[in-house]
Amino acid sequence: ETADLAPTGFGQQVREAMDQRREHHIEQGDATRSRDSRVFYRRNLLAILREREVAGVGSDMALSKGLPFRAATDGESVSGKFTGTVHLSSGKFAVVEKSHEFTLVPWRPIIDRQLGREVMGIVQGGSVSWQLGRQRGLER
């Protein structure tokens, strides 16, 4: 609450930063101001901002990797080689690469021991349910 901020010094700087951020959200269409000056933010705004950040970083990484980035969708099965992690404002993400593309999925500590190995998981509600261990199939 801005009422708790000091009117000068650091409190004033925080208040100005909050005002700038609010105006940015309004300009981007992520918030609206009512006639009585109240601000209403879009439903699921944090998820939307997270998706934008992941898409932007994924696009930047695509240039350096020479692979196209593909965003994972909820309920999707993701598989490939776990090649590393990236730290974003919205959290830590695992980089999962296939021969023709890569994706960024929410990281969990359980995946760290699989670095450099093939992994498989299902994206569910902003997390990944990793299916680790021996996989059934033709490989031994």
GUPA-57897 format. One record per residue: x, y, z of N, C-alpha, C, CB in turn; residue number from 0. Coordinates in pm, 1 decimal, decimal comma, always signed. Atoms other than C-alpha are relative to their C-alpha. Glycine has a CB too. Layout:
// residues N
[torpa [X Y Z] [X Y Z] [X Y Z] [X Y Z] NUM];
...
// end
This chain:
// residues 140
[torpa [+85,0 -118,3 +0,0] [+0,0 +0,0 +0,0] [+89,0 +123,8 +0,0] [-96,4 +0,2 +122,6] 0];
[torpa [-83,0 -119,7 +11,8] [+142,6 +336,6 -100,8] [-17,7 +95,9 +117,0] [-31,4 +71,5 -128,7] 1];
[torpa [+21,7 -88,7 -114,4] [-4,1 +509,4 +205,6] [+107,4 -19,3 +106,2] [-138,2 -24,3 +60,6] 2];
[torpa [-103,4 +28,8 -99,1] [+268,6 +344,9 +413,8] [+137,3 +52,6 -40,7] [+7,9 -148,6 +23,6] 3];
[torpa [-129,1 -47,8 +48,6] [+547,8 +498,6 +203,7] [+24,5 +143,7 +43,3] [+7,4 -11,1 -152,4] 4];
[torpa [-37,3 -136,1 -36,9] [+734,4 +808,1 +315,6] [-18,6 +92,0 -120,7] [+146,8 +5,4 +51,5] 5];
[torpa [+24,3 -92,0 +111,6] [+651,4 +1117,7 +107,6] [+127,6 +52,5 -66,6] [-81,2 +116,3 +48,5] 6];
[torpa [-127,1 -47,0 +56,4] [+1020,8 +1190,8 +45,8] [+100,6 -114,5 -1,6] [+56,0 +120,5 +81,2] 7];
[torpa [-109,3 +97,8 -0,5] [+1344,0 +1003,0 -19,1] [-36,3 -129,3 -71,1] [+40,8 -30,8 +141,7] 8];
[torpa [+20,8 +131,2 +60,8] [+1328,2 +631,7 -89,8] [-148,4 -31,3 -16,4] [+67,0 -108,0 +84,0] 9];
[torpa [+144,0 +22,4 +10,0] [+954,5 +616,8 -19,0] [-58,5 +67,3 -123,2] [-70,2 +50,9 +125,0] 10];
[torpa [+45,8 -72,2 +118,4] [+895,7 +877,4 -288,5] [+44,8 -72,1 -127,8] [+53,4 +145,0 +1,4] 11];
[torpa [-51,1 +73,2 +116,6] [+1114,1 +681,0 -533,9] [-82,3 -126,6 -25,3] [+148,9 -36,5 +20,3] 12];
[torpa [+81,1 +121,3 +13,3] [+916,7 +363,1 -466,0] [-137,8 +35,4 -55,0] [-13,2 -72,9 +136,3] 13];
[torpa [+132,4 -44,0 +45,5] [+586,0 +547,9 -513,4] [+4,1 +36,0 -149,3] [-48,6 +121,9 +83,7] 14];
[torpa [-12,8 -38,1 +141,0] [+707,0 +693,8 -846,5] [+18,0 -123,3 -89,0] [+118,4 +96,5 -18,9] 15];
[torpa [-20,5 +123,5 +77,3] [+824,4 +351,0 -966,8] [-131,2 -77,5 -12,7] [+108,3 -88,9 +66,7] 16];
[torpa [+129,4 +69,2 +4,3] [+486,6 +199,6 -875,5] [-96,1 +70,8 -95,7] [-62,0 -7,9 +141,3] 17];
[torpa [+85,0 -76,5 +91,6] [+307,2 +480,5 -1061,6] [+39,2 -26,2 -145,1] [+9,3 +150,4 +30,9] 18];
[torpa [-47,5 +26,7 +136,7] [+524,0 +425,7 -1370,9] [-40,2 -139,9 -45,0] [+153,2 +16,1 -8,3] 19];
[torpa [+35,7 +137,4 +34,9] [+460,4 +53,2 -1362,3] [-150,1 -11,7 -26,4] [+42,2 -96,7 +112,3] 20];
[torpa [+145,1 +0,7 +19,2] [+84,6 +106,0 -1326,5] [-34,7 +59,3 -136,7] [-70,8 +79,2 +113,3] 21];
[torpa [+26,0 -63,8 +129,5] [+85,1 +342,7 -1627,2] [+44,8 -89,9 -115,1] [+71,6 +136,1 -8,3] 22];
[torpa [-48,4 +93,9 +102,0] [+288,9 +90,0 -1826,5] [-103,9 -109,9 -23,9] [+136,0 -62,4 +42,9] 23];
[torpa [+102,2 +105,2 +13,7] [+27,4 -180,0 -1757,3] [-124,3 +53,3 -71,2] [-38,7 -56,2 +138,6] 24];
[torpa [+115,7 -60,1 +67,2] [-249,4 +56,1 -1866,9] [+30,3 +18,2 -149,0] [-37,0 +136,6 +65,2] 25];
[torpa [-39,3 -20,1 +140,1] [-61,0 +146,5 -2188,6] [+4,6 -131,8 -76,9] [+136,5 +69,0 -7,4] 26];
[torpa [-10,8 +131,1 +64,4] [-4,7 -223,7 -2263,5] [-134,6 -71,6 -10,6] [+97,6 -87,0 +76,4] 27];
[torpa [+131,4 +63,5 +3,0] [-374,2 -301,6 -2216,5] [-17,1 -106,5 +106,6] [-24,0 -60,5 -134,6] 28];
[torpa [+6,6 +99,1 -107,1] [-306,3 -510,9 -1907,5] [-77,4 +50,4 +121,5] [+139,7 -39,9 +41,8] 29];
[torpa [+77,6 -58,9 -109,2] [-499,6 -274,9 -1680,3] [-84,6 +112,9 -57,6] [+93,3 +52,4 +115,0] 30];
[torpa [+85,4 -112,2 +40,2] [-775,4 -16,0 -1706,8] [-23,8 +88,8 +121,1] [-135,6 -50,1 -59,7] 31];
[torpa [+28,6 -95,4 -106,9] [-851,0 +296,4 -1507,4] [-147,8 +36,5 -9,1] [+91,3 +128,0 -10,5] 32];
[torpa [+142,4 -35,3 -2,3] [-1210,5 +358,1 -1401,7] [-15,2 +151,6 +12,0] [-73,2 -71,6 +117,6] 33];
[torpa [+26,1 -144,7 -9,8] [-1373,9 +701,1 -1393,0] [+40,4 +57,2 +134,9] [-147,3 +28,6 -24,7] 34];
[torpa [-37,8 -48,0 -133,8] [-1304,0 +724,2 -1020,8] [+148,1 -26,6 +29,3] [-87,6 -67,2 +107,5] 35];
[torpa [-146,1 +16,3 -5,4] [-930,3 +657,9 -1091,8] [+48,6 -131,5 +59,0] [+58,1 +110,5 +78,5] 36];
[torpa [-45,7 +131,0 -46,2] [-927,1 +302,6 -959,3] [+56,7 -76,5 -118,9] [-116,1 -79,9 +67,6] 37];
[torpa [-64,2 +77,7 +105,8] [-705,9 +64,5 -1157,1] [-37,4 -146,3 +17,6] [+154,9 +18,5 +2,2] 38];
[torpa [+36,2 +141,1 +0,1] [-821,7 -284,9 -1249,5] [+93,8 -74,2 -94,0] [-148,4 -20,1 -42,0] 39];
[torpa [-95,6 +78,7 +78,2] [-568,6 -542,1 -1369,0] [-70,5 -120,1 -63,0] [+118,2 -47,0 +88,8] 40];
[torpa [+55,6 +116,1 +69,9] [-642,2 -821,2 -1617,0] [+6,3 -123,5 +87,8] [+74,6 -25,1 -131,5] 41];
[torpa [-0,6 +128,9 -67,2] [-732,1 -1159,7 -1479,7] [+121,5 -78,1 -51,6] [-134,9 -78,8 -24,9] 42];
[torpa [-117,0 +81,6 +35,4] [-428,3 -1393,5 -1480,8] [+117,8 +82,5 -51,2] [-38,6 -101,7 -104,7] 43];
[torpa [-106,6 -87,0 +50,0] [-189,2 -1100,8 -1535,0] [+138,5 -59,2 +23,7] [-9,0 +136,4 +65,8] 44];
[torpa [-132,6 +57,5 -25,7] [+105,0 -1277,6 -1370,8] [+32,5 -111,0 -99,3] [+7,9 -54,1 +143,1] 45];
[torpa [-22,6 +106,6 +98,3] [+62,6 -1578,2 -1600,5] [+27,3 +58,7 -138,2] [-121,5 -94,7 -5,8] 46];
[torpa [-20,1 -66,1 +129,4] [+39,9 -1347,7 -1902,6] [+140,0 +59,8 -7,4] [-106,6 +109,9 -22,7] 47];
[torpa [-133,6 -59,8 -2,6] [+355,8 -1160,5 -1801,1] [+108,0 -107,8 -6,8] [+18,1 +85,5 +126,7] 48];
[torpa [-94,6 +111,8 +3,7] [+535,0 -1490,2 -1744,5] [+12,4 -54,9 -142,3] [-44,3 -112,1 +97,0] 49];
[torpa [-1,6 +50,0 +138,5] [+435,6 -1614,7 -2092,1] [+75,6 +94,4 -91,7] [-142,9 -19,2 -51,9] 50];
[torpa [-70,8 -98,8 +82,6] [+560,3 -1291,0 -2249,2] [+150,3 -6,7 +23,2] [-51,2 +141,5 +29,8] 51];
[torpa [-142,5 +5,2 -31,9] [+891,2 -1313,2 -2066,3] [+64,3 -124,7 -59,5] [+21,3 +3,2 +151,8] 52];
[torpa [-53,7 +125,7 +54,1] [+945,8 -1678,1 -2162,9] [+9,9 +8,2 -152,0] [-88,8 -120,4 +41,7] 53];
[torpa [-1,8 -12,3 +146,0] [+856,0 -1603,8 -2527,0] [+112,6 +92,3 -46,1] [-135,0 +52,5 -51,0] 54];
[torpa [-106,3 -94,1 +36,3] [+1094,5 -1307,2 -2539,0] [+138,4 -59,3 +17,6] [-11,6 +125,7 +82,5] 55];
[torpa [-130,1 +62,7 -25,8] [+1385,2 -1492,9 -2381,5] [+21,2 -116,8 -95,9] [+9,8 -48,3 +147,5] 56];
[torpa [-9,8 +111,1 +94,8] [+1311,0 -1797,4 -2596,9] [+39,2 +47,7 -138,7] [-131,8 -75,0 -7,0] 57];
[torpa [-34,6 -56,5 +131,0] [+1326,5 -1583,0 -2910,6] [+145,5 +44,5 -4,8] [-91,5 +118,2 -33,0] 58];
[torpa [-140,5 -42,3 -6,7] [+1658,4 -1431,9 -2801,2] [+93,6 -120,3 -2,0] [+25,1 +83,8 +126,4] 59];
[torpa [-83,1 +120,2 -4,4] [+1800,5 -1776,0 -2722,7] [+1,4 -72,2 -134,7] [-49,8 -94,6 +109,4] 60];
[torpa [+8,8 +66,6 +130,6] [+1683,0 -1907,7 -3060,9] [+107,3 +52,7 -94,8] [-139,8 +20,1 -62,0] 61];
[torpa [-103,1 -58,9 +85,5] [+1919,8 -1666,9 -3233,2] [+137,5 -57,0 +32,2] [+1,6 +152,1 +15,6] 62];
[torpa [-132,9 +49,7 -38,0] [+2222,1 -1784,0 -3034,1] [+13,0 -151,2 -16,8] [+30,1 +37,8 +144,0] 63];
[torpa [-4,4 +145,9 +12,6] [+2130,9 -2154,9 -3047,5] [-11,5 -47,6 -144,4] [-110,5 -61,7 +81,8] 64];
[torpa [+24,7 +42,7 +137,1] [+2037,0 -2162,6 -3413,8] [-112,2 -102,3 -10,1] [+125,8 -57,1 -59,3] 65];
[torpa [+116,3 +89,0 -3,5] [+1723,2 -2356,4 -3317,9] [-123,7 +84,2 +25,6] [+15,8 -110,9 +109,4] 66];
[torpa [+121,4 -74,6 -31,8] [+1364,8 -2232,0 -3320,4] [-50,1 -32,2 +140,8] [-109,1 -30,6 -102,7] 67];
[torpa [+61,2 +16,2 -131,8] [+1197,3 -2178,6 -2984,2] [-147,1 -33,7 -19,1] [+17,1 +128,9 +87,0] 68];
[torpa [+142,4 +32,7 -0,5] [+858,3 -2337,6 -2921,2] [-48,0 +0,7 +143,8] [-27,5 -138,1 -67,7] 69];
[torpa [+55,5 -7,0 -135,2] [+654,6 -2248,9 -2614,3] [-82,0 -125,2 +28,4] [-87,0 +127,1 +17,5] 70];
[torpa [+77,7 +117,0 -42,2] [+509,7 -2544,2 -2423,7] [-136,6 +46,1 +49,2] [+74,6 -80,0 +111,3] 71];
[torpa [+135,2 -33,9 -43,4] [+135,2 -2541,3 -2361,5] [-45,0 -94,7 +110,7] [-98,3 -5,3 -118,8] 72];
[torpa [+51,6 +78,7 -111,2] [-59,3 -2670,8 -2063,3] [-54,3 -133,7 -50,8] [-109,9 +78,1 +75,4] 73];
[torpa [+44,1 +133,6 +37,2] [-118,3 -3045,9 -2085,0] [+89,2 -67,8 -102,1] [-138,2 +6,5 -52,8] 74];
[torpa [-88,9 +52,9 +104,2] [+158,0 -3094,3 -2340,8] [+110,5 -86,8 +59,0] [+61,7 +114,6 -80,2] 75];
[torpa [-114,0 +83,9 -35,1] [+416,7 -3370,2 -2318,5] [+124,5 +62,7 -61,6] [-19,9 -147,9 -49,2] 76];
[torpa [-125,6 -60,0 +44,7] [+770,5 -3231,0 -2344,0] [+109,7 -103,6 +16,5] [+33,2 +130,6 +79,8] 77];
[torpa [-111,7 +93,5 -10,2] [+1071,6 -3446,2 -2421,5] [+117,3 +53,4 -79,8] [-40,2 -141,0 -49,6] 78];
[torpa [-122,4 -42,6 +65,6] [+1430,8 -3392,9 -2528,0] [+114,0 -4,5 +98,8] [-14,9 +140,7 -59,1] 79];
[torpa [-117,4 -1,4 -87,2] [+1774,7 -3337,7 -2379,8] [-3,5 +124,4 +88,2] [+131,2 -4,3 -83,2] 80];
[torpa [-6,3 -110,5 -96,0] [+1792,7 -3124,5 -2065,4] [+141,1 +56,9 -7,9] [-35,8 -47,3 +147,5] 81];
[torpa [-133,0 -56,2 +26,7] [+2079,2 -2889,8 -2156,8] [+41,4 +112,3 +94,0] [+5,0 +50,5 -139,4] 82];
[torpa [-38,1 -106,5 -92,1] [+2070,3 -2625,0 -1884,6] [-121,0 +71,4 +56,4] [+90,5 +99,5 -69,2] 83];
[torpa [+106,6 -79,5 -60,7] [+1871,0 -2363,6 -1700,1] [+20,6 +147,6 -32,5] [-4,4 -21,6 +153,4] 84];
[torpa [-6,4 -145,5 +11,1] [+1790,5 -1994,7 -1734,5] [-80,5 +58,8 +115,2] [-54,4 +50,0 -139,0] 85];
[torpa [+67,3 -69,8 -109,2] [+1693,1 -1756,3 -1455,7] [-72,6 +121,1 -57,6] [+101,5 +43,0 +111,1] 86];
[torpa [+82,1 -110,6 +46,7] [+1407,8 -1521,1 -1542,6] [-63,7 +69,5 +119,6] [-108,2 -49,3 -99,2] 87];
[torpa [+70,4 -69,9 -107,9] [+1213,6 -1267,5 -1337,9] [-109,6 -86,9 +58,4] [-59,2 +131,8 -50,5] 88];
[torpa [+111,7 +83,8 -43,7] [+931,1 -1519,9 -1320,2] [+43,4 -137,2 +50,0] [-97,4 -17,0 -112,6] 89];
[torpa [-47,8 +126,4 -55,6] [+1152,2 -1805,4 -1201,7] [+108,7 -64,3 -83,5] [-114,1 -95,5 +14,6] 90];
[torpa [-104,4 +76,3 +67,0] [+1403,2 -2064,6 -1310,8] [-65,8 -96,9 -98,5] [+89,1 -76,6 +103,3] 91];
[torpa [+55,5 +85,1 +104,4] [+1340,0 -2258,4 -1632,8] [+104,9 -96,9 -51,8] [-55,1 +84,7 -114,7] 92];
[torpa [-86,4 +101,5 +59,8] [+1485,7 -2577,9 -1776,4] [-5,2 +15,2 -151,4] [-42,8 -143,9 +43,3] 93];
[torpa [-8,6 -2,2 +145,7] [+1606,1 -2576,8 -2136,6] [-3,8 -145,0 -47,3] [+130,8 +74,1 -50,0] 94];
[torpa [+15,0 +136,0 +53,0] [+1486,6 -2891,8 -2316,3] [+11,2 +9,3 -152,2] [-137,9 -65,5 +44,1] 95];
[torpa [-28,3 -8,8 +143,3] [+1628,7 -2940,7 -2666,3] [-30,1 -129,5 -72,3] [+144,2 +38,1 -22,5] 96];
[torpa [+12,9 +108,9 +96,9] [+1529,7 -3162,9 -2953,7] [+91,1 +37,7 -116,7] [-151,9 -22,2 -46,8] 97];
[torpa [-89,3 -28,3 +112,0] [+1723,4 -3183,6 -3278,9] [-47,0 +118,4 -84,0] [+12,6 -122,1 -87,6] 98];
[torpa [+53,5 -104,7 +86,2] [+1493,5 -2932,5 -3449,2] [-63,7 +118,3 +73,2] [-100,1 -59,4 -90,6] 99];
[torpa [+58,6 -110,4 -76,0] [+1369,6 -2705,2 -3165,4] [+35,4 -13,9 +147,8] [-153,8 +4,0 -18,7] 100];
[torpa [-16,9 +8,2 -145,3] [+1391,8 -2622,9 -2796,4] [-116,3 +71,2 +66,8] [+136,1 +61,9 +45,0] 101];
[torpa [+105,2 -64,1 -77,8] [+1152,7 -2517,6 -2524,1] [+53,4 +32,3 +139,1] [-126,1 -90,5 +8,8] 102];
[torpa [-30,2 -35,5 -138,7] [+1170,3 -2358,6 -2179,3] [-118,9 -42,8 +84,2] [+29,5 +154,4 +16,2] 103];
[torpa [+106,7 +46,1 -88,6] [+972,2 -2523,9 -1902,1] [+39,1 +28,8 +144,1] [-28,2 -151,5 -20,3] 104];
[torpa [-32,1 -28,0 -139,8] [+946,1 -2447,7 -1530,1] [+93,0 -106,7 +58,4] [-128,4 +8,8 +82,9] 105];
[torpa [-101,1 +86,7 -59,1] [+1245,7 -2594,5 -1347,6] [-46,2 -48,3 +136,6] [+134,8 +73,3 +11,6] 106];
[torpa [+16,8 +53,1 -135,6] [+1223,9 -2817,0 -1040,5] [+130,3 -67,0 +38,9] [-120,8 -100,7 +9,1] 107];
[torpa [-129,0 +57,2 -42,6] [+1519,4 -2941,7 -831,2] [+21,1 -144,7 -44,0] [+11,2 +7,4 +149,8] 108];
[torpa [-12,1 +141,4 +33,9] [+1446,2 -3305,1 -920,1] [+65,0 -21,9 -136,9] [-136,7 -65,4 +2,6] 109];
[torpa [-51,5 +14,8 +136,3] [+1556,1 -3242,8 -1280,0] [+151,6 +19,8 -8,5] [-69,3 +98,8 -92,0] 110];
[torpa [-142,5 -33,7 +7,9] [+1910,6 -3125,0 -1198,4] [+91,0 -119,2 -27,1] [+42,6 +65,3 +127,1] 111];
[torpa [-87,0 +117,0 +19,5] [+2059,6 -3475,5 -1186,6] [-9,4 -55,7 -141,5] [-35,5 -109,1 +100,1] 112];
[torpa [+19,3 +48,7 +137,0] [+1935,7 -3530,4 -1542,0] [+70,7 +87,3 -104,4] [-148,6 -6,6 -31,6] 113];
[torpa [-68,4 -90,0 +92,9] [+2156,1 -3257,8 -1695,1] [+77,2 -79,7 -105,0] [+95,2 +94,2 +76,3] 114];
[torpa [-66,1 +68,9 +110,1] [+2276,3 -3374,1 -2036,8] [-69,9 -127,5 -44,4] [+139,3 -32,2 +38,6] 115];
[torpa [+73,4 +123,5 +32,3] [+2024,1 -3660,0 -2047,2] [-135,9 +31,7 -61,4] [-18,5 -86,6 +126,4] 116];
[torpa [+135,3 -10,9 +54,5] [+1696,0 -3721,3 -2222,0] [-99,5 +2,6 +116,2] [-31,1 -118,4 -98,0] 117];
[torpa [+102,8 -12,1 -103,4] [+1396,8 -3617,1 -2011,5] [-137,4 +3,0 -66,5] [+22,3 +127,8 +87,0] 118];
[torpa [+137,1 -7,1 +48,6] [+1021,9 -3634,7 -2046,5] [-89,2 +46,1 +114,9] [-47,4 -137,7 -56,5] 119];
[torpa [+91,8 -48,3 -101,6] [+747,1 -3453,3 -1860,6] [-125,1 +57,0 -62,7] [+66,8 +104,3 +86,8] 120];
[torpa [+126,4 -57,6 +45,4] [+398,7 -3310,4 -1883,9] [-18,2 +135,1 +68,3] [-120,7 -95,4 +30,7] 121];
[torpa [+21,6 -135,4 -51,0] [+336,3 -2937,3 -1844,9] [-141,2 +7,0 +56,2] [+21,9 +108,0 -112,0] 122];
[torpa [+130,5 -6,6 -67,1] [+55,5 -2882,0 -1594,4] [-5,8 +121,1 +91,3] [-27,0 -128,8 +80,7] 123];
[torpa [+24,9 -114,2 -87,0] [-59,1 -2552,0 -1450,7] [+122,6 +75,7 +45,7] [-72,5 -45,0 +117,3] 124];
[torpa [-118,2 -76,9 -35,6] [+272,0 -2366,3 -1459,5] [+110,6 -80,7 +63,1] [-37,6 +108,0 +91,3] 125];
[torpa [-103,5 +88,2 -52,7] [+477,3 -2666,2 -1347,9] [+17,6 -114,8 -99,1] [-36,8 -53,2 +143,8] 126];
[torpa [-21,4 +117,6 +84,0] [+611,4 -2985,5 -1502,2] [+3,5 -122,5 +88,7] [+131,0 +12,1 -82,8] 127];
[torpa [-4,7 +129,3 -66,9] [+545,1 -3338,1 -1384,8] [+100,8 -83,8 -77,7] [-143,0 -69,5 +6,4] 128];
[torpa [-107,3 +71,9 +69,3] [+874,9 -3505,7 -1477,2] [-16,5 -149,1 +17,6] [+137,4 +44,2 +51,1] 129];
[torpa [+4,2 +146,1 -2,1] [+874,0 -3873,4 -1564,4] [+144,0 -47,2 -15,1] [-93,8 -58,9 -114,3] 130];
[torpa [-141,7 +34,4 -1,4] [+1223,8 -3979,1 -1463,8] [+19,5 -148,2 +26,9] [+74,1 +82,6 +104,8] 131];
[torpa [-30,4 +141,0 -21,9] [+1391,9 -4315,3 -1442,0] [+0,3 -74,1 -130,9] [-100,0 -63,3 +96,1] 132];
[torpa [-3,8 +81,1 +121,9] [+1394,1 -4600,5 -1687,2] [-127,2 +18,8 -80,7] [+19,5 -148,3 +34,1] 133];
[torpa [+112,7 -14,4 +91,9] [+1173,5 -4543,3 -1987,1] [-17,2 -130,4 -76,5] [+21,4 +119,7 -97,9] 134];
[torpa [+25,6 +119,7 +80,3] [+1007,7 -4833,2 -2163,9] [+15,4 +35,8 -146,7] [-142,0 -58,2 +28,3] 135];
[torpa [-16,6 -24,5 +142,6] [+1088,4 -4868,2 -2530,0] [+106,6 -90,3 -57,2] [+35,0 +145,9 -26,1] 136];
[torpa [-96,4 +82,8 +69,9] [+1339,5 -5007,4 -2774,9] [+142,1 +17,4 +51,2] [-4,5 +30,1 -145,8] 137];
[torpa [-136,2 -23,9 -47,6] [+1649,5 -4850,1 -2618,8] [+28,1 -76,7 +127,5] [+23,2 +148,4 +22,9] 138];
[torpa [-40,8 +69,9 -122,6] [+1843,4 -5036,0 -2352,1] [+109,7 +75,1 +68,5] [+45,3 -142,3 -29,9] 139];
// end
